Amino acid sequence: MRVDRFTTSAGDVWPFEESGEGAPVLALHGVGGGAYFFRGLPARLGPAYRIVATDLPAGLDPDGRVAPASMAQWGDGIAELTGALFDSPVVVVGHSLGTILALELWRRRPDRVRALVFVGGLPEVRPAIRERLSERVAAIRAAGSMAGWGPRISPGVFASRAFQSVPESIGMFERLIEAHHPGTYVRNVEALLAASAVDVLSTVTVPCLSISGTEDAYAPPDDVAAFVGALAVPCRRVLLDDVGHMPFFEAPETFAGSVRAFLESLPALGRD
């Protein structure tokens, strides 16, 4: 695995992990996550795919201050990154916030997008989650710390079954959530709350796949159905029983198998 970073013309630094040498796949994580969300994909998909998974820019200056960010700024950065790292259109796998970023890449450079995979994704935050996240960022900003937030967040993103089946993944997630710089985490959530890609849906013309869980509080089945129904093209859909917002941790083999089947169905998949 290659670990590197890409710096945009605006000065944003996008760390990334790269594995494989085949057809290009770009993986984009959600708030509070990182490239590690997709660490299992290369082994499960095999060498036929070149997988690049990014981290969102931390945006910290030398004095530890957090620079502003927006979905528009990140969308521009992803467009630059794909142009620099890939010679052919990519399949974009976007989890949660990454779904909006994937649609923002389509908005800017549809010529660079081969297909779209939405994982626990919606084109904007739904009202109930908007209220929950707004309260969370207010509390974190007031405390100036992420301490204790891992166990508070995990029950909302993992299905109840996961606490018995993959406790180590939940523990890792909780620890890494608390390792975030609080200012960066607050900034990222606020950028998500301000974002919407609803207007892009009617323009999408590439093959699409949606993977989500029956217990996903952020992207419930009915909301996902409405989302994919608004796309300009039919969207293949996989709904995983007893899975929450983290299918790559909660059902990794099924998740990867669904991605693989979709990739294999794509005609003349571009290669670098």
C-alpha positions as CSV (number, residue, x, y, z in Angstrom):
1,M,0.0,0.0,0.0
2,R,1.3,3.5,-0.9
3,V,0.6,6.3,1.5
4,D,0.9,9.8,0.1
5,R,-0.7,13.2,0.0
6,F,-2.0,15.6,-2.7
7,T,-1.9,19.4,-2.3
8,T,-4.5,21.4,-4.2
9,S,-3.9,24.8,-5.8
10,A,-5.8,26.3,-2.8
11,G,-3.3,24.7,-0.5
12,D,-5.5,22.0,0.9
13,V,-3.7,18.7,1.7
14,W,-5.5,15.5,1.0
15,P,-3.8,12.4,2.5
16,F,-4.5,9.2,0.6
17,E,-3.9,5.5,0.6
18,E,-3.4,3.6,-2.7
19,S,-3.5,-0.1,-3.4
20,G,-3.7,-2.2,-6.6
21,E,-2.9,-1.4,-10.2
22,G,-6.2,-2.1,-12.1
23,A,-9.3,-0.1,-12.9
24,P,-9.5,3.1,-10.8
25,V,-11.7,3.5,-7.8
26,L,-11.8,6.5,-5.6
27,A,-13.2,6.1,-2.0
28,L,-14.5,9.1,0.0
29,H,-15.3,8.7,3.7
30,G,-17.9,10.4,5.9
31,V,-17.6,12.8,8.8
32,G,-15.5,11.5,11.6
33,G,-14.0,8.9,9.4
34,G,-10.9,8.4,7.2
35,A,-9.3,6.4,4.5
36,Y,-9.2,3.6,7.0
37,F,-12.9,3.0,6.4
38,F,-12.0,1.3,3.1
39,R,-8.8,-0.5,4.2
40,G,-10.4,-3.9,3.6
41,L,-11.6,-3.2,0.0
42,P,-8.3,-3.9,-1.8
43,A,-7.9,-7.4,-0.3
44,R,-11.5,-8.2,-0.9
45,L,-11.8,-6.8,-4.4
46,G,-8.4,-8.2,-5.6
47,P,-5.7,-6.8,-7.8
48,A,-8.1,-5.9,-10.7
49,Y,-8.7,-2.5,-9.2
50,R,-6.6,0.5,-8.2
51,I,-8.2,1.9,-5.1
52,V,-7.4,5.3,-3.8
53,A,-9.0,6.3,-0.4
54,T,-8.6,9.8,0.9
55,D,-8.8,11.7,4.2
56,L,-10.5,15.0,4.3
57,P,-8.0,17.9,4.7
58,A,-7.3,18.6,8.4
59,G,-7.0,22.3,7.6
60,L,-4.7,23.1,10.5
61,D,-2.2,25.9,10.3
62,P,1.2,25.8,12.0
63,D,-0.4,27.4,15.1
64,G,-3.1,24.7,15.3
65,R,-5.8,27.0,14.0
66,V,-8.5,25.4,11.8
67,A,-9.1,26.9,8.4
68,P,-12.6,27.3,7.1
69,A,-13.9,24.7,4.7
70,S,-17.0,24.0,2.6
71,M,-18.4,21.2,0.4
72,A,-17.7,23.5,-2.6
73,Q,-14.1,23.8,-1.6
74,W,-13.8,20.1,-1.1
75,G,-15.5,19.4,-4.4
76,D,-13.0,21.5,-6.2
77,G,-10.2,19.6,-4.4
78,I,-11.6,16.2,-5.3
79,A,-11.8,17.4,-9.0
80,E,-8.1,18.4,-8.9
81,L,-7.1,15.2,-7.2
82,T,-8.8,13.0,-9.7
83,G,-7.2,14.9,-12.5
84,A,-3.8,14.5,-11.0
85,L,-4.0,10.9,-9.9
86,F,-6.0,9.2,-12.7
87,D,-5.8,9.1,-16.4
88,S,-9.2,7.6,-16.9
89,P,-12.7,8.1,-15.4
90,V,-13.1,6.6,-11.9
91,V,-15.7,4.8,-10.0
92,V,-16.4,6.9,-6.9
93,V,-17.4,5.2,-3.7
94,G,-18.8,7.8,-1.3
95,H,-19.9,7.1,2.3
96,S,-22.3,9.5,3.9
97,L,-20.7,12.9,3.4
98,G,-18.7,11.2,0.7
99,T,-21.9,10.7,-1.2
100,I,-22.4,14.4,-1.5
101,L,-18.7,14.8,-2.5
102,A,-19.2,12.2,-5.2
103,L,-22.1,14.1,-6.5
104,E,-20.1,17.3,-6.3
105,L,-17.4,15.7,-8.4
106,W,-20.1,14.7,-11.0
107,R,-21.3,18.4,-10.9
108,R,-17.8,19.7,-11.8
109,R,-16.3,17.0,-13.9
110,P,-18.7,14.4,-15.2
111,D,-16.0,13.3,-17.7
112,R,-13.9,12.0,-14.8
113,V,-16.7,9.8,-13.3
114,R,-17.3,6.3,-14.6
115,A,-19.9,5.3,-12.0
116,L,-21.1,6.2,-8.5
117,V,-21.5,4.1,-5.4
118,F,-23.5,5.6,-2.5
119,V,-22.9,4.0,0.9
120,G,-25.3,5.1,3.6
121,G,-25.7,8.2,1.6
122,L,-28.2,10.9,0.9
123,P,-27.7,14.2,-1.1
124,E,-28.3,16.3,2.0
125,V,-28.7,15.8,5.7
126,R,-32.3,15.0,6.7
127,P,-34.0,17.2,9.3
128,A,-33.9,14.9,12.4
129,I,-30.1,14.3,11.9
130,R,-29.6,18.0,11.2
131,E,-30.9,18.8,14.7
132,R,-28.8,16.0,16.3
133,L,-25.6,17.1,14.6
134,S,-26.2,20.8,15.4
135,E,-26.6,20.0,19.1
136,R,-23.4,17.9,19.0
137,V,-21.2,20.5,17.4
138,A,-22.5,23.1,19.9
139,A,-21.5,20.9,22.8
140,I,-18.1,20.0,21.3
141,R,-17.4,23.7,20.6
142,A,-18.3,24.7,24.1
143,A,-16.1,21.9,25.7
144,G,-13.3,22.3,23.2
145,S,-12.7,18.5,23.4
146,M,-13.7,15.3,21.7
147,A,-13.3,13.3,25.0
148,G,-16.1,10.9,25.7
149,W,-17.8,11.4,22.3
150,G,-16.8,8.0,20.8
151,P,-19.2,5.9,22.9
152,R,-21.9,8.6,22.5
153,I,-21.7,8.6,18.7
154,S,-21.2,4.9,18.0
155,P,-24.8,3.7,19.0
156,G,-26.2,6.1,16.4
157,V,-24.0,4.8,13.5
158,F,-23.8,1.0,14.3
159,A,-26.7,-1.4,14.4
160,S,-27.3,-3.0,17.7
161,R,-26.1,-6.4,16.4
162,A,-22.7,-4.9,15.6
163,F,-22.0,-4.5,19.3
164,Q,-21.9,-8.3,19.6
165,S,-20.5,-9.2,16.2
166,V,-17.7,-6.5,15.6
167,P,-16.9,-4.9,19.0
168,E,-13.3,-4.4,17.9
169,S,-14.4,-2.2,15.0
170,I,-16.6,-0.2,17.2
171,G,-13.8,0.3,19.7
172,M,-11.4,1.4,17.0
173,F,-14.1,3.8,15.6
174,E,-14.7,5.3,19.1
175,R,-11.0,5.8,19.7
176,L,-10.4,7.5,16.4
177,I,-13.4,9.7,16.7
178,E,-11.9,11.1,20.0
179,A,-8.5,11.5,18.3
180,H,-10.0,14.2,16.0
181,H,-9.1,17.8,16.5
182,P,-12.4,19.2,17.9
183,G,-12.2,22.3,15.7
184,T,-11.7,20.2,12.6
185,Y,-14.6,17.9,13.5
186,V,-16.9,20.8,14.2
187,R,-15.9,22.5,10.9
188,N,-16.5,19.3,8.9
189,V,-19.9,18.7,10.4
190,E,-20.9,22.3,9.7
191,A,-19.8,21.9,6.1
192,L,-21.9,18.8,5.8
193,L,-25.0,20.6,7.3
194,A,-24.6,23.5,4.8
195,A,-24.3,21.2,1.8
196,S,-26.9,19.9,-0.7
197,A,-26.5,18.1,-3.9
198,V,-30.2,17.6,-4.6
199,D,-30.0,19.7,-7.7
200,V,-27.4,17.4,-9.2
201,L,-29.6,14.2,-9.1
202,S,-31.5,14.9,-12.3
203,T,-28.2,15.2,-14.2
204,V,-26.6,11.9,-13.3
205,T,-26.2,9.7,-16.3
206,V,-23.6,7.1,-15.2
207,P,-24.4,3.7,-13.6
208,C,-25.1,4.0,-9.8
209,L,-25.3,1.6,-6.8
210,S,-26.7,2.3,-3.4
211,I,-25.6,0.2,-0.4
212,S,-27.3,0.9,2.9
213,G,-28.5,-0.8,6.1
214,T,-32.0,-1.4,7.4
215,E,-30.9,0.1,10.7
216,D,-29.2,3.2,9.3
217,A,-30.5,6.2,11.2
218,Y,-28.7,8.7,9.0
219,A,-29.9,7.2,5.7
220,P,-33.1,5.2,6.5
221,P,-34.5,2.9,3.8
222,D,-37.4,5.2,2.8
223,D,-35.1,8.2,2.4
224,V,-32.6,6.2,0.4
225,A,-35.5,5.0,-1.9
226,A,-36.5,8.6,-2.5
227,F,-32.9,9.6,-3.2
228,V,-32.2,6.9,-5.8
229,G,-35.7,7.4,-7.3
230,A,-34.8,11.1,-8.0
231,L,-31.7,10.1,-10.1
232,A,-31.9,10.5,-13.8
233,V,-30.9,6.8,-14.3
234,P,-32.0,3.6,-12.6
235,C,-29.9,2.9,-9.5
236,R,-29.1,-0.6,-8.4
237,R,-29.8,-1.0,-4.7
238,V,-28.5,-3.2,-1.9
239,L,-30.3,-3.1,1.5
240,L,-28.5,-5.0,4.2
241,D,-30.5,-6.5,7.1
242,D,-29.4,-5.6,10.7
243,V,-26.8,-3.1,9.5
244,G,-26.5,0.5,10.4
245,H,-24.5,3.4,8.9
246,M,-21.2,1.4,8.6
247,P,-21.7,-1.5,6.3
248,F,-17.9,-1.8,5.5
249,F,-17.4,-2.6,9.2
250,E,-20.7,-4.3,10.1
251,A,-20.9,-6.6,7.0
252,P,-17.5,-6.3,5.3
253,E,-17.7,-9.3,3.0
254,T,-21.2,-8.6,1.9
255,F,-20.3,-4.9,1.3
256,A,-17.2,-5.7,-0.7
257,G,-19.1,-8.4,-2.7
258,S,-21.8,-5.9,-3.6
259,V,-19.2,-3.4,-4.8
260,R,-17.3,-6.1,-6.7
261,A,-20.5,-7.3,-8.5
262,F,-21.3,-3.8,-9.5
263,L,-17.8,-3.1,-10.8
264,E,-17.8,-6.3,-12.8
265,S,-21.1,-5.3,-14.4
266,L,-19.7,-2.1,-15.8
267,P,-18.9,-2.3,-19.5
268,A,-15.4,-1.2,-20.7
269,L,-14.3,0.0,-17.3
270,G,-11.6,2.6,-17.9
271,R,-8.0,1.7,-16.8
272,D,-5.1,4.0,-15.9
